[in-house]
């Protein structure tokens, strides 16, 4: 007799395509969108402004959009509407010419696209409260999609004109819209918890400490993200080895997500953040000494902890410590403050640090993790939900 799939298994199958499509867009845009912008005649400075738009939109609009999702108690409908708007707005790129037109389109799309990760993560984590859904195993499909999209895009775009780039990315936006239609809807049951506004949430010491600690860990990757390839090229490392080093970090991340439920079963959210900050202190301290390929292979393997473990710690902190009625706001604030303001600040100063200190810039990234380690003990002393 054939055994029918469980409700939890069906839910997971409906959630995974969302991350596949979302990170397909990122995996195609991150390496190849600057090529199309150059093709359209934008200067390096103008390209930097256009590419920074999603970050600023995340800071400005994600808490507001997440707050509205909390107010109406819905996640799927906002994601469907936002994906439809992004799909429609992206098509204006085919008629755009010049910096200002492209900037306006990028701003418009960034308002909505910057909130997908926050609302999507919150949808999965909210379902995980009442179903046997493993967030890490669903999220890993995003990492797989990212690395495959970047490799696949390189094959497609090789030998082709830059005009094909927006066509392929438009297909990824269509996939995102269709995946959002597949998502289940949630309607949290009313509880005794009162609704809490964004500013009230920020004034809760434990939550504010969490935002800063998690943000400092993620911001510690800024020098690697912005100048890591340049540093390795200056060391005489071949592009082929550099490509392997980048791929290694994502592959370890995927493996860790796949087995997180077994590896981190006994870890609390704050302990996961502690693990991520400690690994970051070690990783960036080594990187500051311009190590050779053997040590770099070790430090890149630590990406599974400095990013993935810290990210899981942040997600579970919100899921376990925040009432469901305000979890959207909390997710939006994590996206805006930790991944927006703090991470954005790290990226902003990373170029200056590298120009003035060379690989010594990584010691500042180690200091960022050390600062996080000073905050995390405060979080370790807290248990249970703290918003009532």
DASULTA-V558491 format. One record per residue. N is the residue number from 1. PHI is phi in degrees with one decimal (none if undefined). PSI is psi in degrees with one decimal (none if undefined). OMEGA is omega in degrees with one decimal (none if undefined). Layout:
[[N:PHI:PSI:OMEGA] [N:PHI:PSI:OMEGA]]
This chain:
[[1:none:129.0:-178.8] [2:-73.4:129.9:179.8] [3:-86.9:125.8:-179.7] [4:-74.2:145.3:178.1] [5:-64.0:145.6:-179.6] [6:-71.5:163.9:177.8] [7:-60.3:-39.5:-179.6] [8:-64.7:-38.3:178.8] [9:-66.5:-41.6:178.4] [10:-63.7:-40.7:177.8] [11:-60.6:-44.6:179.9] [12:-60.7:-39.4:179.0] [13:-66.9:-27.6:177.9] [14:-81.4:-22.3:-177.3] [15:-88.8:-37.3:-174.6] [16:-58.2:-41.9:-179.7] [17:-58.4:-28.3:178.3] [18:-60.9:-47.1:180.0] [19:-69.8:-34.7:177.4] [20:-60.5:-48.7:-177.8] [21:-69.5:-41.8:-177.9] [22:-61.7:-46.5:-177.4] [23:-81.7:-14.7:169.8] [24:-65.1:-42.2:177.4] [25:-61.4:-47.6:-178.8] [26:-63.6:-42.7:-178.6] [27:-65.9:-25.9:176.8] [28:-87.6:-40.0:-175.7] [29:-74.6:-41.3:-173.5] [30:-57.6:-49.9:-178.9] [31:-86.1:-25.4:-167.6] [32:-112.2:-19.5:-179.0] [33:-63.5:-39.3:176.2] [34:-58.8:-29.5:178.0] [35:-64.4:-43.6:179.6] [36:-68.1:-39.5:179.1] [37:-63.0:-38.9:175.1] [38:-63.9:-41.3:177.8] [39:-59.2:-32.8:179.9] [40:-83.1:1.8:173.9] [41:94.1:10.1:-179.7] [42:-77.8:145.1:177.0] [43:-80.1:169.9:178.8] [44:-59.3:-40.9:179.2] [45:-65.3:-42.7:179.8] [46:-65.6:-38.0:178.1] [47:-63.1:-41.7:177.9] [48:-59.8:-39.5:179.0] [49:-66.3:-45.9:-179.4] [50:-62.1:-43.9:-177.1] [51:-70.3:-22.5:-179.4] [52:-82.4:-10.7:-175.5] [53:-57.8:-45.9:179.9] [54:-58.0:-33.5:179.1] [55:-64.9:-46.6:-179.5] [56:-68.7:-34.5:176.9] [57:-66.9:-35.1:177.0] [58:-60.2:-45.0:-178.5] [59:-65.4:-41.9:-173.1] [60:-81.6:-40.7:-166.9] [61:-110.7:-24.9:-176.2] [62:-60.4:-44.7:176.6] [63:-60.4:-35.7:-180.0] [64:-69.2:-44.9:-179.9] [65:-65.8:-42.0:178.5] [66:-65.4:-36.3:177.1] [67:-63.7:-40.7:176.4] [68:-64.0:-39.0:177.8] [69:-62.6:-39.9:175.4] [70:-63.5:-42.5:-177.2] [71:-59.9:-43.2:-178.8] [72:-91.0:-7.5:178.5] [73:66.6:30.6:-177.8] [74:-129.1:152.3:175.0] [75:-127.1:-42.8:-175.6] [76:-63.8:-47.3:-176.0] [77:-60.4:-47.3:176.3] [78:-59.3:-38.2:-179.7] [79:-67.3:-39.4:177.9] [80:-63.8:-46.6:-178.8] [81:-63.7:-45.0:-178.6] [82:-65.5:-38.9:179.5] [83:-67.5:-36.2:176.9] [84:-65.9:-41.2:179.0] [85:-65.2:-43.4:178.7] [86:-62.4:-41.7:179.2] [87:-61.6:-42.6:179.6] [88:-70.4:-44.7:-177.4] [89:-66.4:-34.9:-177.5] [90:-61.0:-29.8:-177.1] [91:-67.8:-17.6:176.3] [92:-67.9:-20.5:177.3] [93:-60.1:-28.7:-177.9] [94:-69.7:-16.7:-179.5] [95:-112.6:0.1:-175.0] [96:-82.4:147.8:174.0] [97:-146.4:130.5:178.0] [98:92.3:161.6:-173.7] [99:-61.2:-48.4:-171.5] [100:-67.1:-40.1:177.6] [101:-64.2:-44.3:179.2] [102:-64.7:-38.4:179.6] [103:-63.1:-43.6:-179.8] [104:-62.4:-43.0:178.7] [105:-64.5:-43.4:179.6] [106:-62.2:-40.5:176.3] [107:-61.4:-45.2:-176.6] [108:-63.7:-45.8:179.3] [109:-68.2:-39.0:-177.4] [110:-61.4:-30.9:178.1] [111:-55.2:-42.1:-175.7] [112:-94.5:-42.4:-174.3] [113:-64.5:-30.8:-176.9] [114:-67.0:-16.3:-176.4] [115:-99.2:-4.3:-175.5] [116:-61.8:-46.8:-176.2] [117:-62.9:-43.3:-178.3] [118:-63.1:-49.0:-178.3] [119:-70.1:-38.5:178.6] [120:-64.3:-47.0:177.5] [121:-59.8:-42.1:-178.5] [122:-66.0:-36.8:176.6] [123:-61.0:-48.8:-178.4] [124:-64.6:-44.7:-178.0] [125:-67.7:-33.8:176.9] [126:-67.5:-42.3:176.5] [127:-64.2:-33.7:-179.0] [128:-66.6:-19.1:178.3] [129:-68.3:-28.2:-175.6] [130:-120.3:-4.4:179.5] [131:-130.9:160.7:178.1] [132:-84.3:72.5:-179.4] [133:-115.4:129.8:-179.9] [134:-97.1:105.3:-178.2] [135:-55.2:-44.3:-175.5] [136:-61.0:-41.1:-178.2] [137:-71.8:-24.7:174.5] [138:-79.9:-42.2:-178.7] [139:-65.7:-27.9:-177.7] [140:-61.7:-25.7:178.6] [141:-65.0:-25.9:174.4] [142:-67.5:-42.8:178.9] [143:-65.9:-41.6:177.3] [144:-61.9:-44.8:-179.4] [145:-62.0:-40.2:-179.1] [146:-59.9:-50.8:-175.2] [147:-69.2:-35.9:178.3] [148:-71.0:-38.4:179.8] [149:-64.8:-41.1:179.3] [150:-64.4:-42.3:179.5] [151:-70.4:-43.5:179.7] [152:-63.5:-42.3:179.1] [153:-61.4:-39.5:178.0] [154:-60.8:-37.0:178.6] [155:-70.6:-41.2:-177.9] [156:-68.6:-44.1:-172.9] [157:-81.5:-15.4:179.1] [158:-63.5:123.2:179.2] [159:80.3:-1.1:179.2] [160:-103.9:162.6:176.1] [161:-76.0:158.6:-178.1] [162:-65.3:-16.6:-179.0] [163:-64.2:-20.1:-179.2] [164:-77.5:-18.5:-176.1] [165:-60.5:-52.5:179.2] [166:-65.4:-26.9:178.0] [167:-63.8:-46.5:180.0] [168:-66.8:-41.2:-179.5] [169:-67.3:-35.2:175.8] [170:-59.7:-39.6:176.1] [171:-60.7:-36.2:177.9] [172:-67.7:-37.5:176.4] [173:-65.9:-36.3:175.4] [174:-63.2:-42.3:177.8] [175:-61.9:-37.0:177.8] [176:-64.2:-43.8:178.9] [177:-60.7:-45.7:-179.5] [178:-65.4:-37.6:179.7] [179:-67.8:-33.3:177.3] [180:-66.9:-32.7:176.2] [181:-64.7:-27.8:-179.7] [182:-77.8:-19.6:-173.3] [183:-63.6:143.3:172.8] [184:-76.4:155.5:176.8] [185:-97.5:153.9:175.8] [186:-123.9:148.6:171.9] [187:-141.3:94.2:-176.5] [188:-57.5:137.1:177.2] [189:-70.1:140.2:179.0] [190:-60.1:142.9:176.4] [191:-131.8:-176.3:-178.1] [192:-77.7:-10.5:-178.9] [193:-68.2:136.9:177.2] [194:-84.6:156.2:175.4] [195:-67.1:138.0:-178.8] [196:-120.7:130.6:-179.6] [197:-76.2:169.5:-177.6] [198:-60.3:-45.8:-176.5] [199:-69.3:-37.3:176.3] [200:-61.5:-40.4:179.8] [201:-63.4:-42.0:-179.9] [202:-65.2:-25.5:-177.9] [203:-85.3:-4.9:174.4] [204:-75.3:117.0:-172.6] [205:-55.7:-41.9:-178.1] [206:-64.5:-39.3:-179.0] [207:-72.6:-41.2:177.2] [208:-62.4:-40.9:177.2] [209:-63.1:-39.9:177.2] [210:-61.3:-45.8:-179.4] [211:-59.3:-43.4:-178.1] [212:-69.5:-46.6:-177.6] [213:-62.0:-47.5:-180.0] [214:-66.1:-39.1:179.7] [215:-64.9:-39.4:179.5] [216:-64.7:-35.1:177.8] [217:-67.0:-48.5:-178.8] [218:-68.0:-36.7:179.2] [219:-67.2:-20.4:179.9] [220:-67.5:-12.5:177.1] [221:-83.5:-2.5:-168.8] [222:-60.1:-46.4:-178.3] [223:-64.1:-41.0:177.8] [224:-61.4:-48.0:-177.5] [225:-62.7:-38.4:-172.7] [226:-89.8:-35.5:-173.5] [227:-132.1:8.1:-177.7] [228:-58.1:-47.1:179.9] [229:-62.4:-42.3:179.3] [230:-60.4:-44.2:179.7] [231:-60.2:-46.4:-178.1] [232:-65.9:-36.8:176.4] [233:-64.3:-40.7:178.2] [234:-64.5:-25.2:176.2] [235:-80.9:-4.9:180.0] [236:86.8:14.6:178.5] [237:-78.7:135.3:-176.4] [238:-69.6:156.4:178.8] [239:-61.3:-33.8:179.5] [240:-63.3:-45.2:178.2] [241:-67.8:-37.9:178.0] [242:-60.9:-43.5:177.6] [243:-60.4:-39.5:178.0] [244:-64.5:-42.1:-179.1] [245:-62.3:-41.5:177.4] [246:-66.1:-44.1:-179.6] [247:-63.7:-37.4:-179.2] [248:-57.5:-44.3:-179.4] [249:-59.5:-43.1:-179.5] [250:-70.2:-38.4:-179.9] [251:-64.0:-43.9:177.1] [252:-62.6:-39.0:176.6] [253:-58.6:-44.7:179.8] [254:-62.8:-45.8:-179.7] [255:-61.1:-43.1:-179.2] [256:-65.1:-42.4:176.4] [257:-59.8:-39.7:-176.5] [258:-64.4:-35.3:-174.7] [259:-113.7:17.2:-175.8] [260:-60.2:-37.4:-176.7] [261:-63.8:-25.3:178.5] [262:-93.4:-41.5:-176.9] [263:-69.6:-41.8:-173.1] [264:-109.7:24.4:-176.2] [265:-56.5:-38.7:-175.2] [266:-94.5:4.2:-177.4] [267:-89.8:135.1:169.9] [268:-81.3:165.3:177.6] [269:-55.9:-43.3:-179.6] [270:-66.8:-33.8:177.6] [271:-68.3:-33.7:175.5] [272:-65.6:-40.3:175.8] [273:-64.4:-39.9:177.2] [274:-60.7:-42.3:178.5] [275:-63.5:-44.2:179.8] [276:-63.4:-42.5:-179.7] [277:-67.9:-40.0:179.2] [278:-64.6:-45.4:177.7] [279:-62.3:-36.6:178.5] [280:-65.7:-41.2:177.8] [281:-58.9:-42.0:178.6] [282:-69.6:-46.8:-175.1] [283:-60.9:-51.0:-174.3] [284:-74.5:-27.6:175.5] [285:-64.0:-43.3:175.8] [286:-62.6:-43.1:-176.6] [287:-63.7:-27.3:-179.2] [288:-65.8:-16.3:-178.4] [289:-99.5:17.3:-179.9] [290:49.0:60.1:-174.9] [291:-69.8:164.5:176.9] [292:-79.7:-175.1:-172.3] [293:-62.5:-39.3:-178.3] [294:-60.7:-47.6:179.4] [295:-69.3:-36.8:177.9] [296:-61.7:-36.7:177.2] [297:-61.6:-37.7:177.0] [298:-68.2:-46.6:-177.4] [299:-66.0:-35.4:177.7] [300:-69.2:-31.8:175.4] [301:-63.9:-28.6:178.5] [302:-69.1:-9.9:177.7] [303:-59.1:-30.7:177.8] [304:-61.6:-22.7:179.1] [305:-100.4:-48.2:-176.0] [306:-63.8:-33.7:176.3] [307:-99.4:-60.0:-169.1] [308:-65.2:-49.2:-179.2] [309:-63.5:-41.8:178.7] [310:-65.2:-39.4:178.6] [311:-64.4:-44.1:177.9] [312:-62.7:-39.3:177.1] [313:-60.0:-42.2:178.9] [314:-65.3:-44.5:-179.4] [315:-63.3:-43.7:-178.7] [316:-73.3:-28.3:175.3] [317:-60.9:-48.0:179.4] [318:-64.7:-42.6:-177.6] [319:-65.9:-38.3:-173.7] [320:-93.2:-24.7:-172.8] [321:-106.4:-14.3:-173.1] [322:-113.6:130.1:175.5] [323:-58.1:145.9:-173.4] [324:-61.0:-29.7:-177.3] [325:-64.6:-25.2:-179.4] [326:-118.4:12.7:-177.7] [327:-66.6:-30.6:176.8] [328:-64.7:-44.5:176.6] [329:-60.2:-44.3:-179.9] [330:-61.9:-42.3:178.8] [331:-64.9:-40.2:179.0] [332:-65.0:-39.0:178.8] [333:-69.4:-37.4:175.3] [334:-60.7:-43.4:179.5] [335:-64.9:-42.7:-175.5] [336:-76.1:-45.3:-174.1] [337:-85.3:-55.9:-175.0] [338:-70.8:-48.9:-177.2] [339:-91.7:-10.7:180.0] [340:-103.8:-73.0:-175.3] [341:-65.3:-52.3:-174.4] [342:-72.8:-48.0:177.9] [343:-63.3:-42.1:178.1] [344:-61.8:-39.1:176.5] [345:-63.3:-39.7:177.0] [346:-61.9:-43.6:178.4] [347:-66.0:-35.3:-178.1] [348:-63.6:-40.8:-176.8] [349:-92.7:-8.0:-174.4] [350:-62.5:-40.8:178.9] [351:-63.4:-42.6:178.4] [352:-62.0:-44.2:-179.3] [353:-62.1:-42.4:-178.6] [354:-68.7:-39.5:179.6] [355:-63.2:-35.2:-174.6] [356:-96.7:-24.1:-175.7] [357:-124.2:-2.8:-178.6] [358:60.5:-137.5:179.8] [359:-68.0:-14.2:174.2] [360:-61.8:-14.8:176.6] [361:-58.6:-27.8:-179.7] [362:-67.2:-22.9:176.7] [363:-66.1:-30.8:175.2] [364:-68.8:-33.4:176.7] [365:-69.1:-36.8:174.6] [366:-63.2:-38.2:178.1] [367:-64.5:-34.1:177.1] [368:-61.8:-42.6:178.0] [369:-67.9:-36.6:177.4] [370:-63.1:-41.3:177.5] [371:-61.9:-38.7:177.1] [372:-63.9:-39.1:179.4] [373:-63.5:-24.9:178.1] [374:-76.6:-22.9:-178.3] [375:-91.0:-37.2:-171.4] [376:-58.7:-37.4:177.3] [377:-55.2:-32.3:175.9] [378:-62.7:-39.1:178.8] [379:-72.4:-33.6:-179.3] [380:-65.3:-25.6:-179.1] [381:-78.6:-12.3:-177.0] [382:-97.6:144.3:176.9] [383:-142.3:153.5:-179.7] [384:75.3:178.7:178.4] [385:-74.1:142.3:-177.2] [386:-116.7:4.1:176.0] [387:-110.5:121.7:-177.3] [388:-127.9:none:none]]
